[in-house]
Amino acid sequence: MNTKNMFILLALMVIFISGCVDQKKEITIDEPGNISSYEFDVFLEEWDNNTPVNTTTYYILENKVEVQAVHLVINSSKLEIFPPDSLGGGSEKEPIKNFVLLVEPANETVARPETFSRLANSINVTYLNYTLTQDVSRGMKVVNLEFEENVTGFIAYTLDAPGTQSFTFMKPDSEFIRVILPEGYVTGNRVFGIARPAPSSTGFDEKGRQTLLWVSSEMGGREEAIQVKYYTESAPMYFFAAIVALLFGVVMVLTRYSRSRKELESVREIFELEKEYEKKGQRKKK
């Protein structure tokens, strides 16, 4: 191997090693987040004696530039967080913010509805040892949350969103996955936007917000990403009204064109008759 090739090989090795080192970095949370900014919904598996199940809920805020994620975790010590920019590029902003922990050691609590209701109404965050690191997995940014022991409770944080009426995220490691759209927005119309893959069920909560539910065990193994395109409830009505107005305008133009054409044909017939009369008059004079 000549000197030039050796130099190139060493340079590539240095870049690769430095890249691997720089990819993983620790995230420091200076202060706990604001509990009151989140909704801690005790979502239960109704068909199994109202048993709490690992659930991830995404609340798309009305400003469409932020998404709140709330995890209901049971006996878990790790959590992977994929910021939305993981699917489309690299944002240098803080990957998560307003981080809130409402958890208890799993060996000191029982995962039942009463436990989560009590935690949901707590006014103080939990102080347990944990680490937050940002890494790259499968070519995408991922934030790893790890506790020293298994915990049960709620984990909440806020993510930056693209600001469009479309939200795409990696399927979290939860049995139930929920997306709650802003009030006044819906999805499901193929012209304006749908959810892919199709949710297991849809409905509306007590605030009138459309909720989408996926059951992880019912999804295919290849369906790793979920995309929700949504729109205002009035969009189809306005679109239909615009189409009706456009069609009405087209009909009016065609009607006017037909009328003008008939008028021109009448004028032409009169002109032809006048010419015919003139020709007859000239023949009589001769």
N, C-alpha and C positions, 0 to 999 in steps of 0.2 A: 504493500500500500504506500503510495507516494505521500509526500509531506502535505500537499494540498488537500487530498482526501482525508488524511488524518485530522487536519485542522477543522474541516467541515464536520466530521463526525464528533469531535470534541465539542464544537460549538453547539451542535444539535443536542448533545447530552446535557450540556449546561443549561440550555433553554428548557429542555424537558424537566430536568430536576428542579430548577427554580420555579417553573410553572406549577409543578406538583406541590411545592412548598407553599407558594402564594395562594393556591386555590382554597386552602382551608384556613379560615381565620375565626377567631373567637369574637362573639358579639356581646357587648356589655350593655346591660340595661341600668341606667343611672337611677331611676326611681320607678316604683310600681305604677301601673296605669290606673285609669279612673273606672271604678266598678260601675258607677251609675250610667256610663255611656253604653253599656251592653245589655242585651236581653238574654237572660239565662233560662231558656225554656227546657223544662224537664220532659223531653220527648220520650214516650213510652211505647213499647211494642204491644199494642192493644190486643192482638190476637194470642198473646202468650202471657196472660195474667198480669198485664201492665208491668212487665219487667223492663228495667232500664237497659239500654243497649248502646254500645259504642256508636256515637252519632256526631257527625260534623255538619254544622249549619253555617251557611254563608248568607249574610245580610248585605245586599247591595244598597248602599245609601243613595239618597235622592240626588246628591251632587254627582253621582256616577264616577267619581274619581277615587273613591275609597270603598273598600269592602271589609266588613267585620266578620271574622271567623270565630266561632264558638265550638269547642270540642267537648263533648261529654265522654270522658274516658273512664274505663273500668279496669283496675288492676293492670296498669301499664307503666312502663318506665321510659319509653321512647316515643317521640312524635316527629314525623317528617313534615316540613312545611315547604311547599313549592310556591314562591311568590308568582303572581301572574306574568311578570316579565320573563320568567324562566322559559316560557314557550316562544318568546319572540325576540329575545335579545338581552343585553346586559344593562341593567340600570345600576348606577352607582349610588343611588339613594339608600337610606336605611331599609333593609328588607322587611322588617316588621316594626310596629310601634304600638303604643298604648297596651303593653303586655300585662295581662292580669291572670293571677293564679288563685283559684278557689278549690284547692285539693287537700286531701288528707292521706296519710300513709294507708295503703290498701289493707295492711294487716291490723289496722286499728279501727276500721269502719266497715259497714255492710252496704253493698251496692243495692239500695232499695229506694223507692220514690221519696220517702221521708228524708233520707240523707241528702239527696240532690235538692229537694225543696229547701232544706235548711241552709245548704251552701249557697243556693241561688239568692237567698235573702240576707246573706252575710254582708256586713258593712266593712269588713277588714280583709285585706288580701292575705294569702298564705305565704309564710316565709319558710321555704324548704330549699335545700341545696340542689342546684341544677346547673347545667352548662348549656350555652347556646353557641353553636358554631355554624358558620356558613361554608359550604363545600360545593363541589360539582359532582353530580351523579348522572350518568347516562347523558352527558353533554348538557345538563341543565343545572341551574343553581338550586340548591336545596339548603334549608335551614334545619339543623338537627337539634332538637330539644331532648336532653337526657337528664333523668333524675337518679339520685343515688339508690333509690328504692322504688318499688311499684307504688303508684298513687291512684286514687279514685276521686273524681270531681270534675270541675270545669277549667278549661284553658282557653283564654280569649286573647285576641290580638287584632290589629288592623293592618290591612294591606293596601298599597296603592293600586288603583285600577286604571285602565287606559283612558277612561273618560268617554268612551263610546257606549252605545247601547248593545254591547256584546261582552260577555264575561266567559273566559276560558280558564280552566284550572285542571291540574292533575288530580286524578281520583285519589282521595285520601284513604288511609288504612282504617276505614270505619265501615260497619255493617250498613248503617243508614247515612245517606248523604242528602242534605237539603239545601235548596237555594230559595231565598225569599226576596222577591222583586220589590222595588220601591212602590209605594202606593200610587195607583194610577197607571201602572205599567203591567203588561201581560205578554205572554208568548204563546205560540201554537198555530199562528197563521203562516202558511208556507210562503206567502208573498212578502210578509213583513219580517218574519223570523220565527224559528223554532228552536227547540233544544235537541242536541245530539249528544249521545244517544237519547231516544225517547225516555222520559221519566216513567217510573212505575206507576205513579199517580200524581194528580195535581188537585189543588183546591185553593181555598181562600181562608186566611186566618181572621181573628176577631177584628183586626184593623183594616180588613178589606184588601190585604196584600196577597197576591198570588204566590202560592208555595209549590215547589216542585220537589218530588221525593224519588230518589233512586235507592234500590236495595242492592248492595254490592254483590251478594251471592247470586243475584239474578242477571248480572251483567256479564258479558263475555270477557274472557281473559285478555283479549287484545284491546278492549275499550279502556285505555288508560287515561284519556282526557275527556272532559265534559265541556261542552260549549253551549251557552245560552244566549240567543239573540232575542231581545225584547223590544217592545215599542209601546207607545201610549195607547190606552184603550180606545181613544177617539180616532186613531190613525186610520183604521179601515173605513170608518164612517166618512171621514173627510176625503179619503181616497175615492170612495164610491160617489160622493157628492161631486168631486172633481171630474170623474169619468162621465157622470150624468150631464154636468155642465158642458163638458167637451162635446159629448154626443149631441146635446141640444144645439150647441154652436154650429156643429157640422151640418145638422139638419136645416138650421136657419140659412146657412150659406148655400146649401144645395137647393133649398126652396127658392131663395132669391135668384140664384143662377138660372133655375128652371123658368122662373117668371120673366127674368130679363131676356132669356133666349126666346121665349114665346113672343114677347113684345118686339124683339128684333125681327123675328120671322113675320110678324104681322106687318111691320113697317116695310119689310122687303117685298111682301106680297102686294102691298099698296103701290110701292114704287114700280113693281113689274106691271101692274095693271095700268098705271099712268103711262108707262112707256108703250104699252100695247095700244092704248087709246090714241096716243100721239101718232103712232105708225098708221093706224086706221084712218085718222084724219088726213094725214099726208097723202095716202092713196086716193081718198075721195077727191082731193083738190086736183090731182092729176087727171 
